Amino acid sequence: MLTEVFLLIFGLFILWRASDMTVDAARRLAEKYSISPTIIGLTVVSIGTSLPEIFTNVYAGFQIRNGVELSNLAIGTTLGSQISQITIILGITAIFGAICVSRKDLKRDGTMLIIAIFGMILAGWDGRITQLEGLILVISYLLYLAYINMTTNIIKNIKKEVREKKRKDIRASGQLFLITISIILLIYGGKLVVDNA
């Protein structure tokens, strides 16, 4: 029992540190190529901070296909994470400093949030989420990213000399190496969490 608890905590620690490494390396790559902070937040950071849940659920999905019943763990991880991010994390951030959001961004991203919630409810209404429904959910997110890509100024309007300095200071190969290592750690951490939970 104590061994499983220790390995579970160790797996969570690996997921936390590896997701930090991934986000930091991806953010530096985005800065190197002068990508907009909005795009970084909605893609690199949002996906990066969800990597622990993603890899935990991917591993759980493979285990489910092999006959190990982990559906409740997968759903609980996903829903619990999103509920805590919208309530606890956003709330704590607002307590320490008021958050400013444009009505345009709130309308666009808030609408997508509501669509995602209803999509999840509809997919799981019959008590199971099929591969086709999972594919539809993934395509919905990709369409959302494509829409952001078409409606947002991706490249920041910054001076050429500043952009060149960033490109010189940040080595793309080093960041890609860190991302590769952190993804391997995420896979291992996800396995530890699922197996010991």
C-alpha positions in Angstrom: 0.0 0.0 0.0 2.7 2.5 1.0 4.7 1.6 -2.1 1.7 2.3 -4.4 1.1 5.7 -2.6 4.8 6.6 -3.0 4.8 5.7 -6.7 1.6 7.6 -7.3 3.0 10.7 -5.7 6.3 10.2 -7.6 4.3 9.8 -10.9 2.4 13.0 -10.2 5.7 14.9 -9.5 7.1 13.6 -12.8 4.0 14.8 -14.6 4.2 18.2 -13.0 7.9 18.8 -13.7 7.7 17.3 -17.2 4.7 19.4 -18.2 6.6 22.5 -16.9 9.6 21.6 -19.1 7.4 21.1 -22.1 5.6 24.4 -21.7 8.8 26.4 -21.1 10.6 24.9 -24.1 7.6 25.4 -26.4 7.2 29.0 -25.1 10.8 29.7 -25.9 10.4 28.3 -29.4 7.3 30.4 -29.9 9.2 33.5 -28.7 12.1 32.6 -31.1 9.7 32.8 -34.0 7.7 35.8 -32.6 4.4 34.0 -32.1 1.6 36.0 -30.6 1.0 35.6 -26.8 -2.6 34.9 -27.5 -1.7 31.9 -29.6 0.9 30.8 -27.1 -1.8 30.9 -24.3 -4.5 29.1 -26.3 -2.3 26.4 -27.7 1.2 25.9 -26.2 0.3 26.8 -22.6 -3.2 25.4 -22.5 -2.2 22.1 -24.1 1.1 22.0 -22.2 -0.5 22.4 -18.8 -3.0 19.6 -19.8 -0.2 17.2 -20.7 -0.4 15.3 -17.4 -4.1 14.6 -18.0 -3.5 13.8 -21.7 -0.8 11.3 -21.1 -2.6 9.8 -18.0 -5.8 9.3 -20.1 -3.9 8.0 -23.2 -2.3 5.3 -21.1 -5.6 4.6 -19.4 -7.2 4.3 -22.9 -4.7 1.6 -23.9 -5.3 -0.2 -20.6 -9.1 -0.1 -21.2 -8.5 -1.7 -24.6 -6.6 -4.4 -22.9 -9.5 -5.2 -20.6 -8.5 -3.1 -17.5 -11.5 -1.0 -16.4 -10.2 2.5 -15.9 -13.0 4.6 -17.5 -13.9 6.3 -14.2 -10.3 7.3 -13.6 -10.0 8.8 -17.1 -13.3 10.7 -16.9 -12.6 11.8 -13.3 -9.2 13.1 -14.3 -10.5 15.1 -17.2 -13.6 16.6 -15.6 -11.9 17.2 -12.2 -9.0 19.0 -13.9 -11.2 21.3 -16.0 -13.6 22.1 -13.1 -10.7 23.0 -10.8 -9.1 25.2 -13.5 -12.3 27.1 -14.1 -13.1 27.6 -10.4 -10.1 27.2 -8.1 -7.3 28.3 -10.4 -9.1 31.2 -12.1 -10.6 32.3 -8.8 -7.3 32.4 -7.0 -5.7 34.3 -9.9 -8.5 36.9 -9.7 -8.2 37.2 -5.9 -4.5 38.2 -6.2 -5.0 40.4 -9.3 -8.1 41.3 -11.3 -8.1 39.6 -14.7 -8.8 41.7 -17.7 -10.5 40.0 -20.7 -11.8 41.5 -23.9 -15.4 40.9 -24.8 -14.4 39.6 -28.2 -12.1 37.0 -26.8 -14.6 36.0 -24.1 -17.3 35.6 -26.8 -15.1 33.5 -29.0 -13.4 31.3 -26.4 -16.4 31.2 -24.0 -18.6 29.9 -26.8 -16.1 27.2 -27.6 -16.0 26.2 -23.9 -19.8 25.8 -23.9 -19.7 23.8 -27.1 -17.0 21.6 -25.6 -19.1 21.0 -22.5 -22.2 20.1 -24.4 -20.1 18.0 -26.8 -18.8 15.9 -23.9 -22.3 15.6 -22.4 -23.8 14.4 -25.7 -20.9 12.0 -26.3 -21.3 10.4 -22.9 -25.1 10.6 -22.6 -25.5 6.8 -23.3 -22.9 5.9 -20.7 -19.9 5.5 -23.1 -17.8 7.6 -25.4 -17.0 5.7 -28.6 -14.0 6.1 -30.9 -16.1 8.0 -33.4 -17.3 10.4 -30.8 -13.7 10.8 -29.5 -12.6 11.6 -33.1 -15.4 14.2 -33.4 -14.3 15.9 -30.2 -10.6 16.0 -31.4 -11.6 17.4 -34.8 -13.8 20.0 -33.0 -10.7 21.2 -31.2 -8.6 21.3 -34.3 -11.3 23.3 -36.1 -11.2 25.8 -33.1 -7.4 26.1 -33.5 -7.8 26.7 -37.2 -10.5 29.4 -36.5 -8.1 31.1 -34.1 -5.3 30.9 -36.7 -7.5 32.7 -39.2 -8.9 35.4 -36.9 -5.9 36.3 -34.8 -2.7 38.2 -35.6 -0.3 35.3 -35.0 3.0 37.1 -35.6 3.7 39.9 -33.1 4.5 43.3 -34.5 7.9 43.8 -32.8 11.1 45.4 -34.1 13.3 43.4 -36.3 16.4 43.8 -34.1 14.5 42.4 -31.1 13.2 39.5 -33.1 16.7 38.7 -34.4 18.1 38.9 -30.8 15.5 36.4 -29.6 16.3 34.0 -32.5 20.0 34.3 -31.7 19.7 33.6 -28.0 17.3 30.6 -28.3 18.6 27.4 -29.8 15.7 25.5 -31.5 17.5 22.2 -31.3 18.0 22.5 -27.6 14.3 23.3 -27.0 13.2 20.4 -29.2 15.5 18.1 -27.2 13.9 19.3 -23.9 10.4 18.7 -25.4 11.4 15.1 -26.5 12.8 14.3 -23.0 9.8 15.8 -21.2 7.3 13.8 -23.4 9.2 10.6 -22.5 8.9 11.6 -18.8 5.2 12.4 -19.3 4.6 8.9 -20.7 6.4 7.3 -17.8 4.7 9.5 -15.2 1.3 8.8 -16.7 2.0 5.1 -16.5 3.0 5.4 -12.8 -0.1 7.3 -11.9 -2.6 5.0 -13.7 -1.0 1.8 -12.5 -0.7 2.8 -8.9 -4.0 4.7 -8.7 
